[in-house]
Amino acid sequence: MSYIIDRRLNAKNKSAVNRQRFLQRYRHQIRKAVSDAVSERSITDIDKGGKISIPSRDISEPSIYHGQGGQNTRVLPGNKHFSEGDKIARPEGGSGQGSGGNASDSGEGMDDFSFTLSQEEFLDFMFDGLELPNLIKRQLSGLEEFKTVRAGIANEGQPGRINIVRSLRSANMRRIALASGKRRQLIELQAELSELEAKPEPLRDKERMQYLLEAIAKLEKAIGRIPWLDTFDLKYNLHIKHPIPRSKAVMFCIMDVSGSMDQATKDIAKRFFILLYLFLQRNYEKTEIVFIRHHTSAKEVDENEFFHSRETGGTVVSSALRLMQEIIQDRYSPEQWNIYGAQASDGDNWGEDSDVCRDILVDDLLPNCQYFSYIEITNNEHQALWTTYETIQDEYPDHFALQHIREVSDIYPVFRELFHKKVA
């Protein structure tokens, strides 16, 4: 077997390029490793980079070797163990694969390939292929969103924006325009002078020649006084700020903190909303987030209280939906905002309140929402709230989503299912 070894030195920043090639080549394996890491990490470490492993079988490299075709002659040293025609037994080996395979009492293997992802790379893989559904451009908002565009040429501007080609072209046209008459006279006088100089000495009109010489010198001096570049010739690239539409979006995060939600269920809900929070903060700079906690009553809270408060009580889900509708009416006009909602609960609700939730969603919220998702976190049978929401999903399949989470490992797959990019 022949080996080809590339001993060329890496160029500047070559290692960074090679790293990106590696991440792109093994994107599928890395994404699966990131998915497993998200499920296994604690809430505080969910967004950090770290070491991940890829099975060695997934990173095997192709081998280059010479084929057996054609004729070739080989000279091999003699030995006392083999003669012509003998068959060589296959070397003994086992199935051990180090940390990535099963143990064996013979043979050799290789450990899984481990490497460290930065926080930026980890989040890139975590949220790759995700987006807010049905996001559309709304009206122009604010005066801070501008894009600088070219708007032609101006006679005044900053020195750094001078257009050299247009300035030289303007200078050349000015010189031609100012000197054209004088140059025409100069050519005529030079031609007449040449005719007089061509005559024999006795026939020359010396006074006329002297006049022509003085006139030619005067014209040449006048042409020379025309400046090569004048301030009038300077042209500048004109740039103007053009307002651009931006996607104004608001996400309502609604979490049930009633007594039926035990600590494990609340932790799962918090994990889901942390993923959602990181996703919005990373991909949508102008997206606002409204946090709502509810038991028998609902309250708008800040980020810290949403994730760390220990308040609890009974369950009236409609209180949170009513509060969401009030906030939309007060602060987020549907004509100007893309409105989204994400609700997490264990499905427990008081009495006939599930029907009230349906009425609020169908009549008030969904007509104004781009997308609303409900996540039920329970290992038990679905209750009345799930059954009610199923009818809403049948009526609004493009704007309402229903998902079920049983354990921590379900969070990330459910999150990707809710916010994966949809083909238009």
Buried (B, 14 or more C-beta within 10 A) or exposed (E): EEEEEEEEEEEEEEEEEEEEEEBEEBEEBBBBBBBBBBBEBEEEEBBBBEEBBBBBEBBEEEEEEEEEEEEEEEEEEEEEEEEEEEEEEEEEEBEBBEEBBEEEEEEEBBEBBEBEBEEEBBBBBBBEEBBBBEBEEBEEBEEEEEEEEEEEBBEEBEEEEEBEEBBBEBBEEBBEEBBEEBBEBBEEBBEBBEEBEEEEEEEEEEEEBEEBEEBBEBBBEBBEEBEEBBEEBBBBBBBEEEEEEBBBBBBBBBBBBBEBBEEEBBBBBBBBBBBBBBBBEBBBEEBBBBBBBBBEEBBBBEEEEBBEEEEEEEBBBBBBBBBBBEBBEEEBBBEEBBBBBBBBBBBBBBEEBBEBBBEBBBEBBBEBBBBBBBBBBBEEEBBBBBEBBEEBBEEBEEBBBBBBBEEBEBBBBBBBEBBEEEEE
